[in-house]
Amino acid sequence: MEEFWKNLAALLKVKTIVTMVVIGVFAALALGGAFQPDTVMTAVTMVLAFYFGTQSGK
């Protein structure tokens, strides 16, 4: 159970929150048809690459 709380605390780090917010906003705008997904796909890809790149470094 202690490991569960430890993993939950790790998820609440700032970079994780920022990544999830960026993905959520991108998905909401894309599904709502507010823009063409190509326009911000580069930014979302960079955020995801940074997030998973730093995760694999641990």
Stockholm file with secondary structure:
# STOCKHOLM 1.0

chainA/1-58         MEEFWKNLAALLKVKTIVTMVVIGVFAALALGGAFQPDTVMTAVTMVLAFYFGTQSGK
#=GR chainA/1-58 SS CHHHHHHHHHHTSHHHHHHHHHHHHHHHHHHHTSSCTHHHHHHHHHHHHHHHHHHHTC
#=GC SS_cons        CHHHHHHHHHHTSHHHHHHHHHHHHHHHHHHHTSSCTHHHHHHHHHHHHHHHHHHHTC
//
